[in-house]
């Protein structure tokens, strides 16, 4: 089966629909699938539930989808860099399911591993545990968390071969492997595509069995969230 698509729009065609749950890789703006997010915005799909560690920044990353009001609900760990997110949430226009960062990663990993739920001590005694099953193990209280299995996962990797075997680069790996594993259908944006067999099997970070579609974005913008400069005397 051919996995390489000519563009991000082509890779999303026939896949993304209104009302779906999507997982989007990245941490802040590091390792986000920039071209796929832009194509998702242009698709016009709405009423989306999006699983992502955060919601990008105003005007970039998932912030673009907030600006166009395509996201109905976010399942996130941190959303403090986006003023439009704050405005929509406080106005009651956007649903938010806050999830501790480690728990969010495990919910995706468990979903990809076929594990429907797991117990964790994280969040016990807080609003995170409200309405969830609690159970005692070895003298400690644990909260049950359901795994996440998104309809579509949008992922960023550094390199892929034509079979979808992936190599991630440094901290851009972050949530991307877990998101890729969890999705019922996974689309990956990469900076380089090589022939089958060109990647040493020992260098593969995620096998191609988890990847359905690949799109090349050789020159992503790779913005940073904040630029901080320190003035030095004599400079």
N, C-alpha and C positions, 0 to 999 in steps of 0.2 A: 504494500500500500504506500503510495506516495504521500509523504508528510509535509513537504516543503511547498509553501504557498507564496505567490508573487508579491503580496502586500498584506498589511495588517487588516485592511478592510475585507480582502478576499478570505483571510483566515477566519474572520468572525462571521462571514456570510452564511446564513442558514443555521447558525448556532445560537446566537444571542437573541433572546426574546424578552418581552415585557414580563415583569414579575419574577424573574429568576434570582437565584442566589449565586453570587460569584465570589470567588476568593482571588485576591490580587496580592502578589508578592511584593516584597520591599520592606524597608525600615526607614521611616522618614522619606527622603527622596533617594535613598541609596538602594539600588537594585530594583527600581520600579520598571515595569514594562511600558515605557513612555509611548511608543507607537501604538500599542494595543489599547491603552487608555484613551488616546486621542481618537482612535477608530471606534471605540465603544461610544464615546461622546457623539461622534458623527453618525452613528447608527440610529440614534434617537430612541433606543430602548429605555423604558422608564419603569418606575415602581420597583427598582432593583434593591435587593439586600446585598450589601457588600461586606465581605470579611476581609479586613486588612488591619495590620498593627496600628495604623493611623490613617488619616484622611488627606494626606498630602499637604499642600499649602494653598493659599488663595491663588487661583489662576493657573496652578500647575499640579500634575499628578491627579489624584482623585478630586482635588479641588475644582477641576474643570467640570466634573459631573455634578458637584454640588451647585455650581453656578448655573447649570442648565436644569437643575431640579430633577435629575434622573434617578437619584438615590432616595429611596423611601426609608431605609434602615441601615445603620452601620453596626457591625459587630467588631469592636476595636478595643485596643488597650490604651492608646494615648491619642488625643485629638487636639492638643493645646496649641498647635501652630496655625490653625485655620479660623479666621474671624467669621467667615460665612457659615462655617459649621456651627460655631457658637451661637450665631444669630438664629439660625434655623432651629437648633435644639431648644433654645430658651423660648422661642416663639411657638413651640409645639408643632413645628412643621417637619421635624425629622426625628425618627425613632433611634434610640441608642441602646445597645446592649454592651455595657462595660464588662470587660473580661480581663483578669490579670494576665500579664504578658506570657508567662510560662504556661498558664492554663490554656491560653489561646493557641500557642504552638502545639500543645499536646492534643487539643481538640482536633486540630488538622491532622496531626500525625496519626492519631487513633482512627480518624475517619479513613485515612488512606490504608491503614492496616486492617480494616474491617472490624474494629472494636467499637461497639455502639456507645459505650459509656465507661467512665473510670471514676475512682475516688481520689480526692486530694484534700489536704488540710488548708490549702490556700483559699482564703475568703470566708472561712468559718467565723461566725460571729459578726459578719458585716452584711451590707445590702446585697453583696454578691451571692450569698447563700439563701436569700429569701425565696421561698416557694420551691426549694430543691430538697431532695431527699438527703437526710443526714444519717450517718451510721458510725457506730463505735468500732474501732480496731485497736487492740492492744492499749486500751486506756485513752485513746485519742479520738476526737470527733473529726469525721471526714465528710465532705460534701460531694454528692454525685454530680458529675458534669457529663452532658451528652456530647458526643463527637460531632464534627461538622463534615458534611459531604456536599460541597457545592455543586450546582449544575455545571458550572464552567469555572476553570481556573486560568487566570492570566498570569504568566510567569516570565521572569527575566533571567537569562543565563548568558554567560560569556560566549560559549562555543557549543555547537551541536554538530553531530554527523548526520547524514541523511536518514539514519534510522531513529534519530531522536535522542541518542545518548548525550548527556549533558555534562558540561564542565562549568562550574561557577567560579567567579573571581573574588577572592578575599571576602570582605564583609558583605559584598553584594549577594552572598549566598543566603544569609539571614532566613526569612520565612519562605523563600522560594521553593526549596525541595519539599517541605511539608505541604505547601499549597498545591504543588504539582501532583503529589501522591493522592491528595484528597479528592481532587476534581473528578466528576464523572466524565468530563471531557477537558483535556488540558491543552492550551495553546501557549507556545513558548516563543518569546522574542529573543533573538541572539545577535551578537555582533559579528559572528563568523560561522559559516557552514562549511564543513569539510566532507570528504568522501567517506563512505563506509570503511571502517577499519583504520582510519587515520588517527583515531584516538586510542591510545594504549588502554586496554581494558582496566588496568589498575589505576588509571587516571580518571575514569568515569565516576562522577559524583552521584548521578542519578541515571538509571538505565532507561532506555527508550521505550520500554513497555508502558511507562506512565505518560508518554507524550503522544498526542494525536496529531497536532499541527505545529509547524514551525514557520516563522517569518523572520526575514533578515532586516535588521536595522543597524547598519554598519557604523553609523555616526550619531549615536544618541547624544542628547544635550548634556545629560548628567549634571543637572543643577545641584547646588548645595542649599540647605535650608537657610543658613545664616552666614554671612561673611563678617568676621570680626577682625578688625585691624588695630594694631597697637603702634602708636607713634613712638619713634625712638629719637632721642636727641641727636641732632646733626645729620638726620636723614632727610 
